[in-house]
Amino acid sequence: MTIRLVLVRHGLSSFNSKGLIQGRTDDSLLTNEGYEQALMAGMALSKINFDKIYSSPLVRAAETAKTIKKSFNKEQNIVFDKNLIEVDLGEWSGLKIDEIKNKFPEIYPIWKNDPENLILKRIDKKSYKPIQELFDQATNFIEDILKIYLDKDDVNILVVGHNAILRCLILLLLGKPKQGFRKIRLENASFSILNISRKENTIKTQIECLNQTAHLNKNIPNQIGDSRIFLIRHGETNWNKEGRFQGQIDIPLNDNGKDQAKKTFEYLRNIFFNKAFSSSMHRPYETAQIILQNNNDLKIEKIDSLVEIGHGLWEGKLEAEIREKWPLLLKNWHDKPEEVIMPEGESIKDVSERSILAFDKICLSQKDNDQTLLVAHDAVNKTLICNILGINYSNIWMIKQGNGGITIIDLFNDPSKPPVISALNITTHLGGIIDSTASGAL
């Protein structure tokens, strides 16, 4: 039984278009462009059978939800939940960023660098932490959802809200990583999908995608950093399709995998890559070659430390075969991967350490406006994303990486600014909003 949460940020609002801080004010309304974005979102979501729709009651979100619902065949009510209202930024609402910088020079840097610890004062002079309060709202909303739906059949739930509250919902479901608020972003009318399930009385979360914007005729989110890395998982192999553990056996792309790489090339056709890196194995290297087919002069640097996890004696085997011989080890791999060392293979800690070292070197080599392609593997990409988010490598199952899936990481020259995941596991170019690529055996 799985709860699929499809999170949608409201469309462009009047305050968004003017560059004003919104917060909890209800004076910010959907613009014409915002309504158009909501219509496009509704059309893209119309193929999903939603069991319930929840929305913030603030007008800009409520109007987005109502507009999205027009594309659905199924008539249903929208539940307007106060736990989905936006962050309370008090007297900052209605101000521009420069005005806040000038009026609140001592605390504005906290908002930019450590928002979870920002302290503001209400009209009655009482102090409060707005983002911490928002996490409390997110907790209440998730607890209500779990109480109602977790023990039922699979359900699809649409949640329409705001930038900050949706970020808090995502981060809460990922274990509330320290200072995670600035490490992800959500654009107006973007989609993010999370899957929640129960396994032996433990709640499991998987983030399937983050900040999808393709339905808005915008393949990728706008760049916010000084340079950008496109982290991509290789295309499908026959062993992915069969569900075999392939690890460091150099299985090539199958025809579908080559087609996925071609579709990724088409999707990123307008990106001018000036740097390219790949695991030294054939399947990611071939994926990178296809993506760079219009840029044959660009050398792809192969990196040995980005090869897939060594599954050892499991390589080439189906999960059912492994379960017969190593039932407890396989169970632990699914439940506590950080405690498992593959027989004659590696641990996920080994993979994380070598992958992060390689990634950090790539980051240090970045120059202004670099557009860097990096193609690797499921376990490698998952550990890198965990590291950026600030969660332990033991949480690899929280991260979805589809074959040919695109993750976009924005980097900053300012060392105080952490990398930002501007999009995660975009697979819309491969067949729709829901990731339908082969899951492989990892």
PERANOR-V758050 format. One record per helix or strand of 3 or more residues. SS is the DSSP state (a for helix, b for strand). FROM is the first residue (numbers start at 1). LEN is the number of residues. If there is no record, write none. Layout:
# PERANOR-V758050
((SS | FROM | LEN) (SS | FROM | LEN))
This chain:
# PERANOR-V758050
((b | 2 | 8) (a | 14 | 5) (a | 32 | 14) (b | 52 | 4) (a | 59 | 11) (b | 78 | 3) (a | 82 | 3) (a | 90 | 3) (a | 97 | 7) (a | 108 | 6) (a | 115 | 3) (a | 130 | 20) (b | 155 | 7) (a | 163 | 11) (a | 181 | 3) (b | 191 | 9) (b | 202 | 11) (a | 214 | 3) (b | 227 | 7) (a | 238 | 5) (a | 255 | 13) (b | 275 | 5) (a | 282 | 10) (b | 301 | 3) (a | 304 | 3) (a | 312 | 3) (a | 319 | 7) (a | 327 | 9) (a | 337 | 3) (a | 348 | 17) (b | 371 | 6) (a | 378 | 12) (a | 393 | 6) (b | 406 | 6) (b | 420 | 7) (a | 428 | 3))
